[in-house]
Amino acid sequence: MTAGGISDPGLGAALGPWLWTGALLVLAVAVVIGAVEGMSGRAPRASMRLSALGTLLIAAFGTLCLSGPGEVTASLGTALGFATIDVRYDALSGVFVLILGIVGLAASVAAIDGLSHEPSSALTGMAYPVFILSMVLVFGSASGFAFLLAWELMALSSAVLVIGARPSVEHLRSGYLYIAFTHLATAALVIAFAILWTQGAGDPRFSSWAAAAAALPPGARDLVFGLLVVGFGTKAGAMPFHVWLPRAHPVAPSHVSALMSGVMIKTGIYGLIRLGLEVMGPGPDWWGVLLIVIGSASAVMGILYALMEHDLKRLLAFSSIENIGIILLGLGAAVVLRAHGLASLAAVGLVAALFHSVNHALFKGLLFLGAGAVQHASGDRNLNRLGGLIRVMPRAALLFGVGAAAISGLPPLNGFASEWLTFESLIGLGGSTSIPPLVRSIGLLAVGALALTAALSLAAFVKATGMTFLALPRSARVAATAHDAARGELAGMGLLAVLCVGMGLAAGAASGGLTTLAGSLLGGVTEPPTAVTIGAATRPAGSVAPLLLAVALLGVAGAAGLASAAGGRRRIVRRVATWTCGILPDAVMEYTATSYAKPIRLFFRRVLLPERTVVTEYHPGSPVPHSMRYQGTVTHVFESHLFRPLHRVAIRGAQLVRRLQGGSLQLYLAYALGALVLLLVVAR
């Protein structure tokens, strides 16, 4: 590998390369220290502190890339004599590098205290900073070989963190499933890259692939785009390639889950924008329709499965699938609108996708860190055994509540702003007369899917917050052992909560700053929209001012508080226990997570295919029941009807190959002779 140079022709010529190099060096030192501390059996606090410093430098570097007109590039040399390893950080890279830095900083700070609850080893101590470093390289890779190298490094390091230091059977199965799906994604990308590489006269750089993609026949272009959707959609956790996500994210340590759900799955979104939108260029309507259909299915089914979950971290994992669906809706709308020359509306869709990627990283990182604090404090994450934790961890409950409100799309927080933009782009698609009626109808159906998703998301996070923190404890053990969250965990959560509020109030400036980037990716926008107030230039669905809305909400809340205080001074208030027909209130009288979700499970039974098991035990010789146990489950359609049959076919194929591999030297020679004869026949 030959060394190259670093250059930055624009803003930050002096600072950009130093920040990038400094971040990588700090993370490299964290790898070494993590290995040493892992071998000594101590929690790797020093490694986490260095990782926090490295991610702080990454956040500063991402801010510089996003705000500056120039690019930071580096040529790291040539591998194998032909494959260049080049990196290039522009404004698009800056968006994702920035969220990596912010969420990585919060996760690393939280882990300084949280890792005392997690087993560690030399391998896991090394894997965490390597994981962060690999994502920095993914977001900056400028050639196919460099991208695949960083992609594989990211996959393997995250798999080590999922499996853990002392893996259980569940951890091993989740890790192996994750590795299988991530290599399915890699296989699809390798084929797509090979086609573009060959068409580009053997040039591995993305900059040469745009012309190569334009020169491809329509069928080949469609094939490459489909492979990119499979490869990047699998990493993003979009349906139907989502099966690994709700298994891998819950078993990983919570700070790792925050990075995986908040940032790692966004590498799939980044890849779709960088290669599917920028390199492949404008395409037929079905490209965008495919993304809209996948996005609608992921959003609706993801949040439905989240509502059915009783494991807090699995609920959050399914919610990540829902939010990836929302991002794909905006991206799909941008692809369709761009194909019909509606650049201004297409920019709204792309801004919505980018803005929701940022927002989801913030509130999903916050919620996973909150789930980790709950698990560390109570020793449990089953919603049917939690409850009442607000009394012992009020600050964590408040911060978790901010994240729950943001992910539910409640104004004036950040989730509301990006969902509003997504609505605008889809309504604009459905109302444009220059688009074929069938495509417009799909766009309007996606509006309905997004509205349903927003309503179900609110129900899901009322369940998550209420069952975890409110009412009476549902388990005596949890009530006896629960304690407040550690300072590091609260600090990491607090950083992300403040940004959720800040990004919501400054949504106009934040999304408006993305319109220039969106315009450049779409080939120029003559009339860029002023997003949030929202969409002032196009106004397909009205506008909103988040700051004014926040002031109005605070005014209403303040007036209600004053009225309540004034009324309370004029009457005597008696505080007594809740009336329960003369019986003392007990935890068994409360709603459980199962009973809360049952009406929705019954309403969507045609989709969820629920199953239930009732076990009744009777007193000996008596028809009177002694106890009853009830268990309700739902069928995961893609897993049960698609991947399990494919798994059975793969196992049968492997068994057949195993029979052919008999260990006989004569048999292997016969195989070689047969292959030689076949080659001679074909070569004639």
C-alpha positions in Angstrom: 0.0 0.0 0.0 1.5 3.3 -1.1 1.0 6.4 1.0 -1.0 9.3 -0.5 -1.7 12.9 0.5 -4.5 14.9 2.2 -6.0 17.9 0.6 -8.9 20.3 1.2 -9.6 22.9 -1.5 -12.3 24.8 0.3 -13.2 25.9 3.8 -11.2 24.3 6.6 -8.0 23.7 4.5 -6.0 23.9 7.7 -8.4 22.3 10.2 -10.3 19.6 8.3 -7.4 17.1 7.7 -6.1 17.6 11.2 -9.5 16.8 12.8 -9.9 13.7 10.6 -6.4 12.5 11.3 -6.7 13.3 15.0 -10.0 11.4 15.3 -8.6 8.3 13.7 -5.4 8.4 15.8 -7.4 8.8 19.1 -9.6 5.9 18.1 -6.6 3.8 17.2 -5.2 4.4 20.7 -8.6 3.5 22.1 -8.3 0.2 20.3 -5.0 -0.6 22.0 -6.2 0.5 25.4 -9.5 -1.4 25.0 -7.5 -4.6 24.3 -5.2 -4.1 27.3 -8.1 -3.4 29.7 -10.1 -6.2 28.3 -7.3 -8.6 29.0 -7.0 -7.4 32.5 -10.7 -8.0 33.1 -11.5 -4.4 34.0 -14.3 -2.3 32.5 -12.6 -0.4 29.7 -13.2 3.1 31.0 -10.1 4.7 29.6 -10.9 3.3 26.1 -14.4 4.8 26.4 -13.0 8.1 27.4 -10.7 8.1 24.4 -13.7 7.0 22.2 -15.7 10.0 23.6 -12.8 12.3 22.6 -12.5 10.7 19.2 -16.3 11.1 18.5 -16.1 14.7 19.7 -13.4 15.3 17.0 -15.6 13.4 14.5 -18.6 15.7 15.3 -16.4 18.8 14.8 -15.2 17.3 11.5 -18.7 16.5 10.3 -19.8 20.1 11.1 -16.9 21.4 9.1 -17.8 19.2 6.1 -21.5 20.1 6.3 -20.9 23.8 6.5 -18.0 24.3 4.2 -18.1 24.6 0.4 -15.0 22.5 -0.1 -14.2 18.8 0.3 -11.7 16.9 2.4 -10.0 14.2 0.4 -7.3 11.7 1.2 -5.5 9.1 -1.0 -4.4 6.3 1.3 -2.6 4.3 -1.4 -3.2 1.3 -3.6 -3.9 -2.2 -2.4 -3.2 -5.4 -4.5 -1.7 -3.3 -7.2 -5.0 -2.0 -8.7 -7.5 -1.1 -6.0 -7.2 2.5 -4.8 -8.2 3.4 -1.3 -9.5 7.0 -1.5 -11.7 8.9 0.8 -13.7 12.1 0.1 -15.8 14.0 2.6 -18.3 16.4 1.2 -21.6 17.9 2.6 -23.5 14.6 2.3 -20.7 12.8 4.2 -20.8 15.6 6.7 -24.5 15.0 7.6 -23.8 11.3 8.5 -20.4 11.9 10.1 -22.0 14.6 12.3 -24.7 12.2 13.6 -22.0 9.6 14.2 -20.0 12.0 16.2 -22.9 13.2 18.3 -24.5 9.8 19.0 -21.0 8.2 19.5 -20.1 10.9 22.0 -23.4 10.3 24.0 -23.0 6.5 23.8 -19.3 6.6 24.9 -20.0 8.9 27.8 -23.0 6.7 29.0 -20.8 3.6 28.7 -18.1 4.9 31.0 -20.5 4.1 33.9 -22.8 1.6 32.1 -20.0 -0.8 31.2 -19.6 -1.8 34.9 -22.8 -3.8 34.2 -21.5 -5.5 31.0 -18.9 -8.3 30.6 -15.8 -7.3 28.7 -12.9 -8.9 26.9 -9.9 -7.9 24.8 -11.9 -8.5 21.7 -15.0 -6.4 22.7 -12.7 -3.7 24.1 -11.1 -3.4 20.7 -14.3 -3.8 18.7 -16.1 -0.7 19.9 -13.6 2.0 18.7 -13.0 -0.1 15.5 -16.7 0.0 14.9 -16.8 3.8 15.2 -13.7 4.2 13.0 -15.1 1.9 10.3 -18.3 4.0 10.0 -16.2 7.1 9.6 -14.5 5.4 6.7 -17.8 4.2 5.2 -19.2 7.7 5.1 -16.0 9.0 3.3 -15.1 6.1 0.9 -14.6 7.4 -2.6 -14.0 4.1 -4.4 -15.6 0.7 -4.5 -12.8 -1.2 -2.9 -12.4 1.3 -0.1 -16.1 1.2 0.6 -16.3 -2.6 0.7 -13.3 -2.7 2.9 -14.8 -0.3 5.5 -18.2 -2.0 5.1 -16.8 -5.4 6.0 -14.8 -3.9 8.9 -18.0 -2.3 10.2 -20.0 -5.6 9.9 -17.4 -7.7 11.6 -16.7 -5.3 14.5 -20.4 -4.8 15.2 -20.9 -8.6 15.1 -18.3 -9.0 17.8 -20.1 -6.5 19.9 -23.5 -8.3 19.3 -22.1 -11.7 20.3 -20.3 -10.2 23.3 -17.6 -11.3 25.7 -19.4 -14.3 27.3 -22.1 -15.1 24.7 -25.2 -17.0 25.5 -27.1 -19.2 22.9 -29.3 -16.2 22.2 -26.3 -13.9 21.5 -24.7 -16.5 19.3 -27.8 -17.1 17.2 -28.4 -13.3 16.9 -24.8 -12.7 15.9 -24.7 -15.5 13.3 -28.0 -14.3 11.8 -26.7 -10.8 11.6 -23.5 -11.9 9.9 -25.5 -14.0 7.4 -27.7 -11.0 6.5 -24.9 -8.5 6.4 -23.1 -10.7 3.9 -26.2 -11.1 1.8 -26.1 -7.3 1.6 -22.3 -7.4 0.7 -22.9 -10.0 -2.0 -25.5 -7.8 -3.7 -23.2 -4.7 -3.5 -20.3 -6.6 -4.9 -22.3 -7.6 -8.0 -23.6 -4.0 -8.4 -20.1 -2.6 -8.0 -18.6 -5.1 -10.4 -21.0 -4.1 -13.1 -20.3 -0.4 -12.6 -16.5 -1.1 -12.2 -16.4 -3.0 -15.5 -18.5 -0.4 -17.4 -16.2 2.3 -16.0 -13.2 0.8 -17.8 -11.8 -0.6 -14.5 -11.8 2.7 -12.6 -12.9 1.9 -9.0 -13.7 5.5 -8.1 -17.3 6.6 -7.6 -16.7 9.8 -9.5 -16.2 7.8 -12.7 -19.2 5.5 -12.1 -21.8 8.2 -12.8 -20.9 8.3 -16.5 -20.6 4.5 -16.5 -24.1 4.2 -15.1 -25.6 6.5 -17.7 -24.0 4.4 -20.5 -25.6 1.1 -19.2 -28.5 -0.4 -21.1 -31.9 0.1 -19.3 -32.1 -3.5 -18.1 -28.6 -3.4 -16.6 -29.3 0.0 -14.9 -32.5 -1.5 -13.4 -30.5 -4.6 -12.2 -27.8 -2.4 -10.6 -30.5 -0.3 -8.8 -32.3 -3.4 -7.6 -29.0 -4.8 -6.2 -28.3 -1.5 -4.5 -31.8 -1.6 -2.9 -31.2 -5.1 -1.7 -27.7 -4.4 -0.3 -28.3 -1.1 1.3 -31.9 -2.0 2.3 -30.7 -5.0 4.2 -28.2 -3.0 6.2 -30.9 -0.4 6.9 -33.3 -3.0 8.2 -36.0 -2.3 5.7 -38.6 -5.0 5.1 -38.4 -7.7 4.0 -34.7 -7.8 4.9 -35.2 -6.7 8.5 -35.2 -10.1 10.2 -31.7 -9.6 11.7 -32.4 -6.2 13.3 -34.9 -7.1 16.1 -32.7 -10.0 17.1 -29.3 -8.3 17.0 -30.0 -4.9 18.5 -31.6 -6.0 21.8 -28.8 -8.4 22.8 -26.0 -5.9 22.2 -25.0 -3.6 25.1 -27.2 -0.5 25.1 -24.5 2.0 24.0 -23.8 -0.3 21.1 -27.5 -0.6 20.3 -27.7 3.2 20.3 -25.0 3.4 17.7 -26.3 0.5 15.6 -29.9 1.8 15.5 -29.0 5.5 15.5 -26.1 5.4 13.0 -25.1 2.1 11.6 -28.4 1.4 9.8 -28.1 4.9 8.3 -25.1 3.6 6.3 -27.8 1.9 4.2 -29.5 5.3 3.7 -26.2 7.0 2.9 -25.4 4.3 0.3 -28.8 4.7 -1.4 -28.4 8.5 -1.6 -24.7 8.3 -2.7 -25.0 5.5 -5.2 -28.7 5.1 -5.9 -29.4 8.8 -6.3 -26.1 10.6 -7.1 -24.2 7.9 -9.1 -27.2 6.2 -10.9 -28.9 9.5 -11.7 -32.5 9.9 -12.7 -34.4 6.7 -13.3 -37.8 5.4 -14.2 -40.8 5.8 -12.0 -40.7 2.3 -10.6 -37.4 3.0 -8.8 -39.1 5.6 -6.6 -42.3 3.5 -6.4 -40.2 0.6 -5.1 -38.8 2.7 -2.4 -42.2 4.1 -1.4 -43.7 0.6 -1.2 -40.8 -0.8 0.9 -41.0 2.4 3.0 -44.8 2.1 3.6 -44.5 -1.6 4.5 -41.6 -1.0 6.8 -43.2 1.9 8.5 -46.6 0.3 9.1 -45.5 -3.2 9.9 -42.5 -2.1 11.9 -44.6 0.0 14.3 -47.3 -2.7 14.5 -44.7 -5.3 15.6 -43.3 -2.7 18.0 -46.7 -2.3 19.6 -46.9 -6.1 20.1 -43.5 -6.3 21.9 -43.1 -6.6 25.6 -39.3 -6.4 25.6 -38.3 -2.7 25.7 -35.3 -3.0 23.5 -37.0 -5.2 20.9 -39.8 -2.6 20.8 -37.2 0.1 20.1 -35.6 -2.2 17.4 -38.9 -2.6 15.6 -39.4 1.1 15.8 -36.1 1.6 14.0 -37.6 -0.4 11.1 -40.6 2.0 11.2 -38.4 5.1 11.0 -36.3 3.6 8.2 -39.6 3.3 6.4 -40.4 6.9 6.9 -36.9 7.9 5.5 -37.5 5.7 2.4 -40.9 7.4 1.8 -39.2 10.8 1.5 -36.4 9.3 -0.6 -38.8 7.5 -2.9 -40.9 10.6 -3.4 -37.7 12.5 -4.3 -36.8 9.9 -6.9 -40.2 10.0 -8.6 -40.5 13.8 -8.5 -37.0 14.2 -9.9 -37.8 11.9 -12.8 -40.6 14.3 -13.8 -38.6 17.4 -13.5 -40.3 18.6 -10.3 -36.9 19.6 -8.7 -38.3 21.8 -6.0 -40.7 19.2 -4.7 -38.0 16.5 -5.0 -35.8 18.6 -2.8 -38.5 18.6 -0.1 -38.5 14.8 -0.2 -34.8 14.5 -0.1 -34.5 17.1 2.7 -37.2 15.1 4.6 -35.1 11.9 4.3 -31.9 13.6 5.4 -33.6 15.5 8.2 -35.4 12.4 9.5 -32.1 10.5 9.4 -30.6 13.1 11.7 -33.6 13.2 14.0 -34.0 9.5 14.3 -30.3 9.2 15.2 -30.9 11.6 18.1 -34.1 10.3 19.6 -33.3 6.6 19.0 -29.9 6.9 20.6 -31.6 8.6 23.5 -34.2 5.9 23.9 -31.7 3.0 23.7 -29.5 4.7 26.3 -32.7 5.1 28.4 -33.5 1.4 28.0 -30.0 0.5 29.1 -30.4 2.7 32.2 -33.7 0.9 33.0 -32.1 -2.5 32.5 -29.1 -1.6 34.6 -31.3 -0.1 37.4 -33.9 -2.8 37.5 -32.3 -5.9 36.1 -35.1 -6.3 33.7 -36.5 -4.9 30.4 -39.8 -6.9 30.2 -42.6 -4.3 30.3 -44.9 -6.7 32.1 -42.5 -6.8 35.0 -41.6 -3.1 35.2 -43.6 0.0 36.3 -43.3 2.7 39.0 -39.6 3.4 38.1 -40.3 7.2 37.9 -40.1 7.2 41.7 -36.5 6.0 41.8 -35.2 7.3 38.5 -37.1 10.6 37.8 -34.4 12.2 35.7 -34.0 9.2 33.4 -37.9 9.0 33.1 -38.0 12.7 32.1 -35.3 12.3 29.4 -36.8 9.0 28.1 -40.1 10.9 27.9 -38.5 13.6 25.7 -37.3 10.9 23.4 -40.7 9.1 23.3 -42.5 12.4 22.5 -40.0 13.2 19.8 -40.2 9.8 18.1 -44.0 9.9 18.3 -43.9 13.1 16.1 -45.3 15.4 18.7 -44.7 19.2 18.1 -42.6 21.1 18.6 -39.9 18.4 18.8 -37.7 17.3 16.0 -39.6 14.2 14.9 -42.6 16.3 14.1 -40.7 18.6 11.7 -39.2 15.8 9.5 -42.5 13.9 9.4 -44.2 17.1 8.3 -41.8 17.4 5.4 -42.3 13.8 4.4 -46.1 14.5 4.3 -45.5 17.5 2.1 -43.4 15.6 -0.4 -45.9 12.7 -0.7 -48.9 15.1 -0.9 -47.0 17.1 -3.6 -46.4 13.8 -5.5 -50.1 12.8 -5.3 -51.3 16.2 -6.4 -49.0 16.7 -9.4 -50.8 16.3 -12.7 -47.6 15.6 -14.6 -47.2 12.3 -12.9 -49.1 9.2 -14.1 -52.3 8.5 -12.2 -51.1 5.1 -10.9 -48.0 6.6 -9.4 -50.0 9.5 -7.9 -52.4 7.0 -6.3 -49.4 5.1 -4.7 -48.2 8.4 -3.3 -51.5 9.2 -1.8 -51.8 5.7 -0.3 -48.3 6.3 1.2 -49.8 9.5 2.9 -52.4 7.3 4.5 -49.7 4.8 5.6 -47.6 7.5 7.1 -50.6 8.9 9.0 -51.4 5.5 10.3 -47.8 5.0 11.3 -47.8 8.3 13.3 -50.9 7.3 15.2 -49.6 3.8 16.0 -46.2 5.3 17.0 -47.9 7.5 19.6 -49.7 4.4 21.0 -46.5 2.4 21.1 -44.5 5.0 23.0 -47.4 5.7 25.5 -47.1 1.9 26.2 -43.3 2.0 26.4 -43.2 5.0 28.7 -46.3 4.2 30.8 -45.5 0.6 31.4 -41.9 1.3 32.3 -42.1 4.4 34.6 -45.7 4.9 35.7 -48.3 3.2 38.0 -47.2 0.6 40.6 -44.2 -1.8 40.2 -45.5 -5.0 38.6 -42.6 -7.0 40.1 -41.6 -7.1 43.8 -38.0 -7.7 42.8 -37.9 -4.6 40.5 -39.5 -2.5 43.2 -36.9 -3.7 45.8 -33.7 -3.5 43.7 -34.3 -0.5 41.3 -32.0 2.5 41.7 -31.3 5.8 39.8 -29.3 5.9 36.6 -25.6 6.7 36.8 -24.3 10.1 36.0 -22.6 9.1 32.8 -25.8 7.6 31.5 -27.8 10.7 32.4 -25.2 12.9 30.7 -25.4 11.0 27.5 -29.1 11.0 27.5 -29.2 14.6 28.5 -27.1 15.6 25.5 -29.4 13.9 23.0 -32.6 15.2 24.7 -31.4 18.8 24.5 -30.7 18.2 20.8 -34.1 16.7 20.2 -35.7 19.8 21.6 -33.2 22.2 19.9 -33.6 20.6 16.5 -37.3 20.8 16.8 -37.3 24.5 17.7 -34.7 25.3 15.1 -36.2 23.0 12.4 -36.5 25.8 9.9 -32.8 26.6 10.0 -31.8 22.9 10.3 -33.8 21.7 7.3 -33.2 24.9 5.4 -29.5 24.3 5.6 -30.0 20.9 3.9 -31.8 22.3 0.9 -28.5 23.4 -0.8 -27.2 19.9 -0.4 -30.4 18.4 -1.7 -30.3 20.7 -4.7 -26.7 19.7 -5.6 -27.6 16.0 -5.3 -30.6 16.4 -7.5 -28.7 18.3 -10.2 -29.7 21.9 -9.2 -32.9 23.4 -7.9 -33.9 26.7 -9.4 -36.4 27.5 -6.6 -35.2 25.8 -3.4 -37.9 25.4 -0.8 -37.7 27.1 2.6 -38.3 24.0 4.6 -39.9 24.5 8.0 -41.8 27.1 8.4 -42.3 24.3 6.4 -42.2 24.3 2.6 -42.9 28.0 2.1 -41.9 28.0 -1.6 -44.1 25.2 -2.7 -46.8 25.1 0.0 -48.4 21.7 -1.1 -49.7 21.2 2.5 -49.4 24.4 4.4 -46.7 25.5 6.8 -45.8 25.6 10.5 -43.5 27.7 12.7 -42.1 25.4 15.4 -40.9 28.2 17.7 -44.2 30.0 17.6 -46.0 26.6 18.3 -43.7 26.0 21.2 -44.4 29.4 22.7 -48.2 28.8 22.2 -48.0 25.4 23.9 -46.0 26.9 26.8 -48.6 29.7 27.1 -51.5 27.2 27.2 -49.7 25.1 29.8 -48.8 28.1 31.9 -52.4 29.4 31.8 -53.7 26.0 32.8 -51.2 25.8 35.7 -52.2 29.3 36.9 -55.9 28.4 36.7 -55.3 25.2 38.7 -53.3 27.0 41.3 -55.9 29.7 41.7 -58.7 27.2 42.0 -56.7 25.2 44.5 -56.4 28.1 46.9 -60.2 28.4 47.1 -61.0 24.8 48.1 -59.6 22.1 50.4 -58.0 19.2 48.5 -58.2 15.7 50.0 -55.7 13.1 48.7 -56.9 9.5 49.2 -56.2 6.2 47.6 -57.9 5.2 44.3 -61.3 3.7 44.9 -61.3 0.0 44.0 -64.5 -1.2 45.6 -63.0 -1.2 49.1 -59.9 -3.2 48.0 -56.5 -1.8 48.3 -55.0 -0.9 44.8 -52.6 -3.6 43.7 -50.3 -4.1 40.7 -52.4 -7.0 39.4 -55.2 -4.5 38.7 -53.2 -2.5 36.3 -53.0 -2.8 32.5 -50.2 -5.0 31.4 -48.3 -4.5 28.1 -50.3 -7.4 26.7 -53.7 -6.1 27.6 -52.8 -2.6 26.4 -52.0 -3.8 22.9 -54.8 -6.4 22.6 -57.4 -4.1 20.9 -54.9 -3.2 18.2 -53.8 -6.8 17.9 -57.4 -7.8 17.3 -58.1 -5.0 14.9 -55.1 -5.9 12.7 -55.4 -9.7 13.2 -55.5 -10.3 9.4 -52.1 -8.8 9.2 -50.5 -9.8 12.5 -52.0 -13.4 12.5 -52.1 -13.6 16.4 -51.8 -16.9 18.2 -52.6 -17.5 21.9 -52.0 -20.2 24.4 -54.0 -20.7 27.6 -52.8 -23.2 30.2 -55.3 -23.9 33.0 -54.4 -25.9 36.1 -57.2 -27.2 38.3 -57.4 -28.2 42.0 -57.1 -32.0 42.4 -60.5 -33.6 41.9 -62.2 -30.2 41.4 -63.5 -28.3 38.3 -62.3 -25.0 40.0 -59.2 -23.6 38.3 -56.1 -23.3 40.5 -54.2 -21.0 38.1 -54.3 -19.8 34.5 -51.4 -18.8 32.3 -52.0 -16.8 29.1 -49.5 -16.2 26.3 -50.2 -14.2 23.1 -47.9 -14.0 20.2 -48.0 -12.7 16.6 -46.7 -14.2 13.4 -43.8 -12.4 11.7 -45.0 -12.9 8.2 -41.7 -12.5 6.3 -39.7 -14.6 8.7 -42.3 -17.4 8.8 -43.3 -17.5 5.2 -40.2 -16.3 3.3 -36.9 -16.8 5.2 -37.7 -20.0 7.1 -38.6 -21.9 3.9 -35.4 -20.5 2.3 -33.4 -21.6 5.3 -34.8 -25.1 5.0 -33.9 -25.2 1.3 -30.4 -23.9 2.1 -29.9 -26.6 4.8 -30.9 -29.3 2.3 -28.5 -27.9 -0.3 -25.7 -27.9 2.2 -26.4 -31.5 3.2 -26.3 -32.5 -0.5 -23.0 -30.7 -1.0 -21.7 -32.5 2.2 -22.5 -35.8 0.6 -20.6 -34.9 -2.5 -17.6 -33.9 -0.4 -16.9 -37.5 0.7 -13.2 -37.2 1.5 -12.2 -39.6 -1.3 -9.2 -38.6 -3.3 -10.4 -40.6 -6.3 -13.8 -38.7 -6.2 -12.0 -35.3 -6.1 -9.9 -36.4 -9.1 -13.1 -37.4 -10.9 -14.6 -34.0 -10.2 -11.5 -32.3 -11.6 -11.5 -34.4 -14.7 -15.2 -33.7 -15.3 -14.7 -30.0 -14.8 -11.8 -30.1 -17.3 -13.9 -31.9 -19.9 -16.7 -29.4 -19.5 -14.4 -26.5 -20.0 -12.9 -28.1 -23.1 -16.4 -28.5 -24.5 -17.5 -25.0 -23.7 -14.2 -23.5 -25.1 -14.6 -25.2 -28.6 
